[in-house]
């Protein structure tokens, strides 16, 4: 059948050799695009009828997959012609006038550079911010400038302006920026004394610049000028001339509010965000990625799929896990616990609050107070809700005197912490006030650091790959100028981290001086289905807390020595990692992770009892199944597809009579009529292998 042939292509066209199929039905309102992680093809099949069976069932085929930033490429004409021909033979409603259009172009996917990988891009974005500010002040002379840095995907500039910027204003500003770029004005760096800088700022009446100047403690003061018409306090770097910017590769995106210095007690400013790239092609690729990111936004999908919510009546940044989201979280946590137990960790549960004195000992109260909630008074003593888990794990270590024979000691906890975030900084599951860290701590001897770090790297790779992440970016951060601990222990620890990475065979970058004051660290970023990178895993050596808490062990010579503490988190936090998973899979979780694996759909109410009995038996076998009824079958099927249910079983009178199920899967299509035992076996097999049914 044509439909089955189309499905069969999932294993062939959807491969590194040919990947991207889009069906456009010229008389219907339906189009379905599939993008899979490869780099060769794009095909467009145009069928002249929207009434065919193929159209009616197309929505039942899940062709959406991984989508990197891509452009058009090749596809084998004969394969696509064969599909169209078979469909035409089988569906009389598709007329002989149906035409197949195939676009063939050989282009490789565009890999978007980053500020870290391209110094040129960083200069482009910084220069674009200055050109933006100059354009704004030319069009709106009363607008006062504040700061304008480059950021991950572009740049922004904050302005103090009485009237809000409009969409029309943004268009005018972009045109003025284009004119400045076309003039090819030079950007020149000038060094002046602080008094001279103050004099110039007062002459143009820029109070925000004056406040910035007051905060600069070193001289000389650096200024960057665009021609002789505009300047700003700036350390650089910049391009040499505005004409080096490609105006077709710059876009102003939107306006947002931002408090001066991030303080809600200060003036509300207007922040214009923009994006800038090395070429127009990069900008277009970024726009494709951005649109796909919108489709995958975990906040929308969380609501559409009924996974979680943020209840403003309860307070911002506090997550309410709904039954389906809770089920996915349970699966994640269950796997996490099994893997940690198998790798020699002891699992802990510790309190959510402790006396304030504990946080003073740890240093959190001194250095982290602005991120902690206010204390509560209990029986004349101050208690603090925990922002970290580390001091609690240290208390478990200190509960008895440890021998060197007990080390390494590995403990782990899914520990919920609470940190104050400004309401304007909250963002879905990515920035919340209460979250659960997958926290682990290793107490070890100095000569055990290398092996322990390697063990953490191995476990990190296994866990992240289980959830579909196979591409990593690794950074090793070394000793900063201000640090605790001896030079020898820093050298030994940094060497151990470096050698563990080399043993692992992972490529890594070194961030010289980027470590915390208490020890070197390794950061692991994962790459998702559309090429975005997310910071998840961290491995941090700590010389500070063992000293603060006077931690010791008894060595071979009965002397008491200080152990090494290694902090490590693989997922980061459950909330944030869950949000990343939702966006990575666009809510279409793999079978083993799906909150509902199978949904039974009775044709009429007469089949409901049979369906309930089947669901009960599936659940006994550990299969997450449910029955949904009360609507017409067509709507039940559409709802199941919209809710991304992996397996659907339609049950009518014949199925009840024969004690069978008519099964179709989201990714594999029709499985036909199956017995309950057959379906159970298939789901269990696919789940255990993390495969697709």
N, C-alpha and C positions, 0 to 999 in steps of 0.2 A: 504493500500500500504506500501511497505517496507520503502520508503522514508518518508512517513507521520509517520510511527511508530518510525523511527529514530528521527524525529522532536519531537514527543510526549514525548520522553525520557527527553527533556529539563527540564520538570517540575518534573521528578522523579529521574533520574540518577544524574542530576545536582542539588543536594541537599546535606545537611550535611551527608546523609547516603552513597552517592556514587557520585563521582565527576569528574573523569578524564578520558575522552575518546579520544583515538587517532586512526585514521583510516590510515592504510598504504596499498597502492595499489601496489602490488609487481611488476607489469609490467608497472606501470605508474610513471610519475615524480611528482605525487601529494601526499602530506600528509597533514593532517589537525589535529592539536592538540588542544584539549580544556582543559583548566585548570580553575576550579571554586573553590571558597574559601571554601574548606572543607578538611577533613583530613583522608579519608578512602580508596580511591580506585584509581586504575590505570588499564585500560583494553586495550588490543591491539587486534584489529580485522584485520586479513590479508585476503584480497580478491584477487583472482588470475587473475583478469582481469581489465584492465584500460579502456575498451571500453563500460562499462555498463552505463546505465542512471544514476545510483547512482553516478558514478564517475563524469559524466558530470555536475551534479547538486550539487555535494558536496560543490563546491566553493560558491554556493548561500546560503548555510546554515551558519549562523554565530554562531559558537560554542565557539568562544574565549570569555572568561570571566575573572573573577578575578583570579590571580595566586599568591598565597603566596609561600613561600619557602616550597617545599613539596618533599616527596619521594613516592615510590610505595606503594600501599595498596590493599585493597580488592575490588571486584566487583561481583555481582551476576551472575554466569555463565549462568544460564538459560535465563536471560534477553538478554544477548549478543548473545547467541546461537539463540534465537528467531529472533533477527534482521537479523543475517546472513542467517538463513533458509528462512525467508520471501523474502529477497533480491534474493536468489538463485532461488526461485520458480518463481519470477516475471521477472528476467532478464536472458534470455536464454544464454547470452554471458558469464555469470558466470558459469564456469564448475563445475562438481561434484568434481573436485579436489581441489576446494576452501577450505581452512582450517581456522579454528578459533583458535587463540592462546590467551590464557588468563594467565597473570602473576599475581599470588596472593602472596602478602607479607603483613604482618601486621607491619606497622611502623608509628609512629606519625610524623607529620611535625617537622622539625628542627627549633627551634626558635633561631635565631642568637643572641648571647649576644652583649652587647655594652661596651665601655670603662667605662661608668658610672655604669653599672650593674655588672661588673666583674672586680675586681682589678687584678685578675690573668691574664685576657686578656690584660689589660693595661700594665702589666709587660712583658708579652710575646712580645708585639709589641715594647716596648721600648728596650728590650734586642735584638730583631731581628734587629732593626736599628743599634745597636752597632756591632752586628755580621756582618751585611752588610758592615759597614765601615771598619772593620778589614779585611774582605775578599778582599775588593777593594784595600786596601793599601798593602796587601800581593801580589796581582796579578799585581798591578800598583803602584809601590813605589813612583812615582812622583806625584800621585794624592793627593791633599790636602783636608782635611775634613773641613767642616764648622759646620752646625747644622743637627741634625737628630731626630726629635720628633715623637711621636705616633700621628696618626690622626684618623678620624672617622672610617675608614675601614682598617686601617693598619699602615703604617709608611713610612717615606721617609728619604733620606740623600742627602745633597747637596755636590758636589765635584767640585773642580777646577782642571780640567784635560785638557791638550792641545788637544788631539784627542777625538772625540766623542765616547761615548759608542755605541756598536753595539748589535744586537740581539745575536750574538755569544758570545760577552763579557758577556751579562747577564747570559747566560747558564753557562759560566765558573765561574762567581761570585757565582751563586747558588750552584754549586758543591763545591766550596771552603767553602761556608757557611755550607753546610752539613758536611764537614770534621771537621769544628770548633765545630759544635754541637755534632758530634760523639766523639770528644775528651773530652767532659764533663768538660770543663774548669771552674774554679770558677770565679764568679764575686764578686769583693771585693770593698768596699767603703773605701776611704781614705780621711782624712781631712788634709789639709796643709795650711801654711801661703801663702798669696798672692805673696810674694817674691819668695817662693819656687816654686809655680805654674808657675810664669813667667820664672824662671830659667829652669824648665823642658821643657816648650814650646819652648823657644829659642834654647834649645839643639836639638830638633827634627825639627826646622825650620818650624813651623806652624803659619804663620802670622794671619790667620783667628781666630785661638784659642786665640792669643794674643789680638786681638781686642775684642773678647768676654770677656776675662778676665778683660780688662780695663773697661768694662761696669758693672762689678759686684762690688757693693758698700759694701757688707758685708763680714765678715770673720768668720770662716775659709772657705777656698775654698774646695769644695767637688769634688773628682775625683773617677771615676769608672774604674776598671781595669778588663780586661779579661785575666786570668792567669797572667803571667808576661810579655806578649808580646805586649799588646795594651791597651791604656787608653784614656779617654776623660774627659773634664770638664762636670760634670753632677750632677744634684740634685737627680736623681733617680725617681721612684723606679725601681728595676730590679729583675729578678729571681736570685736564688743563684748560679745556674750552667747552662752552655749552654746546657747540656744534658736534661734539663727540657723542652727545645723547641722540638716540634714535627716537624721534617724537612719535613714531608709529608703535614703539615698544613701551610706551608709558600710558597709563590709564589712571584717572582719578576715580576712586571706587565709592566712597560714602563719607558721611559726616557723623561724628559721634561726640557726645559730651565727655569732658575729662576735667577733673579738678586740678587746679594748679598744685604741683608737687604731690599729687595723689591724696590731698587732704580735703575732705568734704567740708571743712570749715573755711576753706579758701575759695577763691573765685572759680566759677564754672567757666571753662573755656570750650572752644569748638575745635575739634580735632578732625582734620581732613586726612583721610587715608588714601594712599595711592600705591600702585604697583609699577615696577620698572624692570626691564629685562635688557639683555644684550641685543635682541633682535625681535622683529615682529613675529617671527615663527614661534619664538619662546613665549611671547605674550599670548598668542592664540592657544598654544598647548596648555598654558597656565589657566586660561579661561575654560577650556574643556575640563581640566582637572577640578576647577572650582565649581562648575556646574554639577559634575559628578559628586563632589563632596556635599553639595546641597541635597542631592537625592539620597545620600547616605547619612544625613545628619541624624545622630543618635537621639536628639531631643524629639524630633518629629516621629521617627520610627518607634521610639519608646512609647509614645502616645498611641500611634496607629496600631502597634502590635500589643498594647496593653502590658508593657514590661515594667514600667516604673513611673513615678510622678514626683514632682516637687510641690508640696502642699504649702502655699503661701500663708494659709491660716496657722500653720504650725511653725513657719519660719523658713526663710530662704536658705538654700544650701543644705537642706536636710532631706535625704532620699527615702521615699516610701517604695519598697519593693513589692510589686504586685505578684500574684501567684505565678505567672509565667516567667517573669524576671527572676523571682525567687528560685524557681526550679533550675534555671540556667546557672544562677549563682551557686546553688547547692552542688551541681555537677562539677563546676569549676573548683569549689572548695574541697569536695570529696576527692577529686583527682590530685589536688595539691597536697592534701594530707597523706594520701597513699604514697605519693612519690617521695615526700620528705621522710616518712617513716622508713621507707625502703632504703633511703640514703643516709641512715644513721642519725636522724634528728629525733629528739624527744619533743613532743607537742605540749604546749603550755596554755593555760587560761589564767589571766591576771586581772586585777581590778581596773575599773575605769577612772578612779580617783585615788589620790594619795595626799598626805600632808604636804603643805607647801615646802617644808624643809627639804624634802627629797629633791624637789626641782631646783632648790638653791644649791644643794650639793652637786647636782648634775651640771649646773651652769645654765640650764634652760631659762630660769627666771631672770638671770642677768642678761643673757644674750638673745633670748627669744620671746621676751615678755609681750612685745607688741602683737605676736601671733597667738597668744594664749587668752582664753576667756578669763573673766574675773573670778576671784576665789570665792569660796563659800565658807561661812563660819559654822563649825560644828563643835558644840561643847567648848567654846572659847579657843578653839584651834582652827587655823585656816587650812582648808583643803583645796586642792587644785584638780580640776578635771584634766585628764592626761592629753598632752599634745604629742607625746612620743611613748614608745613601748620600752625603750632601752633600759631605763632605770629599774623597771620591774624585772626584767630578765637578769639584771645584775644582782638584784635582791635574791633571786632563786640561786644563783651561783654562790653567793655569800652565805647562804643558809647553813653551810657546813664548810669546814676547812678542807680544801681540795688537795689531792696529791697529783704530782706530775703524771702518775699512771692513769688518772681519770681524763687527761687531756689528749686529744681535743674533745671538748664538750660542746655539742651542737644542740641548740634549742630553737624552736620556731613557734610562732603564734599568728593566727589571723586576728590581730588586735585592733579594735576600733579606737580611733583617736579623734580629738576635736580641736580644730584650729580656727582662729578668727580670720575671716576674710571679709573685706569690704563688699557691700552688696553689689556694687558696680563691677566687681571682679568675678562674681559667681557665674558659672557657665555649665549648665547641664550637669553631667556626671564628671566633667573634667576639672571643675573647680568648685568644691563643696566645703561645708564646715564640719561635717562628720563623715569619716570614711574608714575603711578597714584595710590596714596594711598587711601584706604578707611578709611579716617581719621575721627575720632569723638572725641569731647571733652565735658566733663561734668563739669559744675561749680556748686558746691554744698556746703552745710554746713557740718561741721565735723561729726555730728551725722547722716548724710545721706549717708556716704560712703558705709556702709555695704549693704544697700538696692540697691544703684546704682551699686555696683560691682555685686551683685546677678543678677540684671537686665541685665547687660552686659553679664554675663555668660549664662543666659537663651537665649539671642538673638544669642550669638555665637554658641551655640549648635544647635538652629533651623536652622541657615544659613548654617553651615557646613554640617549638615545632609541632607539638601536639595540637596547638591551637591554630596552626596554619601559617606561622611566621618563620620564614627560612632565610631572610636577608637581614643582616645585622650591620650596624656601624658601631665600632668600638673606639672608645677614647680612654687613654690612661693619663690621669692628672697627677702632677708631681708636687714637690714641696714648695709652698709659697714663701714669701719673704718673712712673714711672721708665722711661727709655728712652735708647737710644743714637742718635746721629745728630743733625744740626742741625735746628732748627725749620723751616728752609726746605725741606730735603729731605723731611721728614715731610709738610709741607703739599702739596708738589708730588706726592708719591706718593699720598697720600690722595685728592687731587683727581683724579689719574689713574685711580684705582680707581673713584671715584664716577662720573666721566664715562664710563668704559668700561661700567659697568652701565647708565647712562642711554642710551648709544648702543645697547646691546643691547635696551633696552626692558623690562628685568626690574625688577619691584618688589623692594625690599629694605628691610631694617630696619638701623638703625645701633646698634651696641653701643659707646657712647661709653666710651673708655678700655679697651676689651676686647682691643686688639691686643697682640701680643707686644712685648717690650721692644726688639726689633730691627726692627720694621716693622709697617705695617697689613696686614690680610688680608681675604679674602673666603672665606666658608664656604658650601657648597652642600649642602642636605639634599634627599634624594629621598623621594617618597611611594610606598609599595608598594601592592599590590592590596587590602590591608585597612586602608589609611589610616594606617599607621605611618610615621614619618619617620626616616630614617637619614642620619647625617653621612657623606658620601663625599668630595666634592671640596673641596680647599683650594688657595687661591692666596695666597702669602705673599711680600711684599716684604721684603728683608733688607739692612740697612745694616751689620750686625755682622760676618758672616763675611768679606766683602770686605776689611774693615779688619784683622781678625785674621790673615788669610792674605796680607796685603799684595798684593792683586790690583790690577793696573793694565792700562791700555791706552794706546796712543800716540794722542793727539788730533791734530786738524788742524794745530795749531801746534807739533807735535812734543813738547809737554809730556806728562807721564804723569799720568793721572787714574784715579780709582777707579770701576769699573763698578757698576751696580746688579745685584743678584742677585734673581731671582724663583724661589722654590720653587713647584712645583705638582704635585698628584696628582689624578687624575680619579676613579679607582676607589677610591683609598685603599690597600687591599691586596687582592691576588688572593683570599686566603683569606676575608676578611670579605665581600668583594663576592660571592664564590661562595655563601656562606651566605645572603646577602640574596636572591640570584637563586633559590636553592632554595626559600626561603620565599615569595617573590613569586609564583612559578609553582606552588607546592605540589608541586615535583618534576616537574611536567608541562611540560618544556621545549618551546619552539617547535621546529618541524622543523629550522630552520637551526642550532639550538644543541644538539639532542638528541644524547646520546652514541651511541645506536643509532637510525638513522633508519628502517630497515626490518628486519623479522625474518621469515624464511621458516619455515613450519611444515609439514613433510611429514606426510601422513596415516599412512603406514607407512614402514618402513625402506627399502622399495623406491624411494622417491622422494628419498632422502637425497643420492645422487650428483648428481642433476639440480639439487637445491637448492644444493649446494656450488658447482657450476659457475655457477649464476646469481649467487650471492654474489660469486664471484671477478670476474665481469664488472661487477657493480654497483660493487665497490670500485675497479676500474680507472677507472671514471667519477667517482670521488671520493665515492661514496655510502657511508655507514657502514651496512653490512648484515651480518647474521649468520644462521646457521641453527641452530635448536634442535630437538632430537628426543629420543626415548627415553621419552616419556610419551604417554598418550592425548591425542588432539587437543583434547578439551574442556579438559583441564588446561593444555595448551600455550597455548591461547587465553586462559584465565584468567590465567596467569602473565604473558603479554605485556601484558594490560590492567593488571594490578597493577603491573607495572614501567614502565607509561606509555610503551610503544613507539608511536611515531606511525603507522607503517604495518605492517600484517600481511598476509602473502601465504600463503594455504593452497594446498598442492600435493598433488594426488591423481593417480591414473593418467591421468585425462583431461587434466589440465594438462601432464603429461609428454609425452603423445602429441601434443598440439597446440602444445607449446612455449609455454605461456602461464602466467599466474598469476591466481588469484582473490584480489582485493585488497579489503581493508577498511581504513579509516583511523580513527584515534582520534577525530578531530573531524568528518570529513566522511561517515563511514558507508561503506556498500558502494560500491565503484567498479566492481564486476563483474569480468569476465575481461579482462585486459590482456596485451599482448605485453611482452616485456622492454624493448624500445625505448620503448614508450608509457609504461611505469612510470618508466623512467629519465628521460624528458623531463619528466614531471609532477613528479617529486621535484626535479630540477635547477631547474625553473622556480620552484617554490614556495620552494626554498632561496635562490635568488638574489634573490628579492623579499621574503624573510623573511615569506612568507605561510603559509597553512594549506592542507594538501592534503585 
